[in-house]
Amino acid sequence: MGSSDRAAALEEIHAQVRRCQLCALGRARARAVPGDGPVDSRIMFIGEGPGREEDEQGRPFVGAAGRLLTTLLRTIGLDRRDVFITNIVKCRPPGNRDPLPEEIEACRDYLVGQIALITPAVICTLGRFAAQSLINPQFAISRQHGKPTRISGILHYPLYHPAAALHQASLIDALEADMRELGDLLRRELPGGPARAQHA
């Protein structure tokens, strides 16, 4: 499938997300937040769920946590526009509470479809819910952050969620150190550069 066909298929998934009523979050949202970034990105960042500003704008990671993520990306030479960013749930949980298992499950096919179309070389999970959904249901972020693992040919790299670092200052040093290690890892994994994948 060529890049334009994959982009069209990705946009169809995003249109489905915007119409979605599979769980109660769809009835409470202002806007669904499918994700954004190029379909040929080699790196995906996957967080937990939209917050208030994301719900208002329909874009992921546009609040304080998003600004921190953008800053961290710059420290390792990445431009936010070159990575694909989304969440495991596409609508804001009320009051920014944790997503419920049934809400994560309702969104799972959308996320699986996004990953299948983007075919990233590296998936960076942000926070424990993304890591538990994509790496291991028993994942412990405090012990396993910054430890990459390969699943179905894709390197998964778990990071603390930027929002957690904003609320708990002791985590920022660990998040910054893990990002530096991510930069080193990307230079090893993606010698041609992180910006775009090549598809036939």
N, C-alpha and C positions, 0 to 999 in steps of 0.2 A: 504494500500500500504506500503510495507516494505521500509526500509531506502535505500537499493540499488536501488529499483525501482524509488523512489522519486528522488534520486540523478541522475539517468539516465534521468528522465523527466525534471529535472532542467537543465541539460546539453543540452537537446534538445531545451529548451527555449533560452538558451544562444547562441546556434548555429544559431537559427532563428534571434536573435538580431544581430549577426555578419554579417548575409546576408541581413539584413533589408534595404529596400529602400522606406519605407512608407512615409517619409518626406524628405525635402531638406537636413537635417542634415546628412543623410546617404550618400549623395553624396560628402559632404565636409569633412568628418572625415578622420583621419588617421586610427584609430582603434575604433570600438565600445567598450563600456565598460559595459558589462552585469551586473557585480557585482561579489563579491566573499565572501566565507565563507561556513561553513558546512550547509548541508541541514537540519540537526537536531538542528540548533541553536534555542535557546529560545528567542533571541533578534535580531531584525533587526534595522539597522540605515539606514535611507533613506534621501538622500540629493537632491540637485537640478539637477545638471548635471556635466559631466566631465569638467575638465580644461585642460590646455595645457599638463601637465605631464601625466595626466590620458589618454588623447588622444594618446600620444606617446607610453604608456606602455600597454594600454588596461585593466588597473586595476583601481578601484575607490579609491579616497582619498589617493593618493601617493605623492602629492605635499605638500606645507606648511600647508594647512588646514588639510590634512590627518595626518601629523606629530603631529599637535596640538591635533587632535581627539585621536590618539593613546596614547598620553601623558595623556589626560583627562581620557581615559578608565582605564589606569593603576592606576590613583588616587583612583578609586573605586573598584580596584581589578579585573578588566576585562582584558583579553588578546584579542587583536584584532582578533586572529585566532578563537576565540570562538563565535564571532558575525558575522552576515551576513550584508554586507554593499553594498548598491546600490544607484541608483538615479532615480528620476522620468523620466528623459530622459536619454537615454543610449549613446548618441553621443554628442560631444562638440558643443554648440552653438558658432558661429563665434565670436571671440573677447571676449569670456566669457559673452556675453550678456544674458539677462534673456530669459528663454525658452518661446516660443510662445504657446498660447493655443492649436493650431493645432499640435504642436510638442509633447506637453504633452499628448494629446489625442491619437496620433499615437503610443505612447509607453505604453499606459495604460494597454492593455491586457498582455504585458510582465510582468509588475509589479504585476498585479492581479494574474497572474500565479505563480510568485515567492512566493507571500504571501501564496497562497493556498497550495503550496507544502511544504514550510518551516513551516507553521502553528505556527508562533511565539506567545509567550505569551505577549510580549511587542514590540511595534514599536516605535522607537524614530525618530521623524521627525526633520530634520536639516534645519532650515530656513523657510521662509514664503511660498515658492512655494510648498514644500512637505506638510506643514501643511494645506494649502488651498486645495491641491489635496486629502488628506487623512482624514482630520478632518472636515473642514468647509470652503467653498469657501470664506466666509467673515472673515476668521481667521486673527487676528491682532497680529503679533508676539511680538510687543512691550508691549502689555497688557496681552497676554495670554501664554507667554513662561513659562515653568515650571509647567503648570497646566494640570494634566493628565485627560484623558477622556476615557471611555470604549466604543468601537464601535464593534459590532458583536463579543463580547466576548474577543476582543484584547485590552489591555491597550495601548493607544496612549499617548506618552509623548513628547511634543514639546520643542525643544531647538533652541537657536540661531545657525545659521550656523557658524562653526569655521572660515570660510573665513571672515565673517562679523566682528568677534572679532579681527581678524588680522588687518583689515583695520580701525576699530573703537575701540580704546583701552578701551573706557568706557564700552564696552560690555563684556569684558573678565571676570570681577567680576561676572556679572550675569550668564554667561555661566558656570563658575566654581561652583557657588552656586547651579545652577540647576543640575549639574552633581552630586554634593554631595547628593542632594535630590533624584536623580535617584538611587544612590547607596542604600539609605535607602529604597526606594520603591521596588527595586529588592530583597532586603533581606526579605521584607514582601510578595511579590508576588511569589517569586521563592525560597521557603525555602530549596529545595534540591540543590540549586546552579544554576547559570545562564548558565552553559556551554552547556548542551545538553538536548533536549526534548526526552521523551520516547514515542515511537510509537509501536503499536502492529504489 
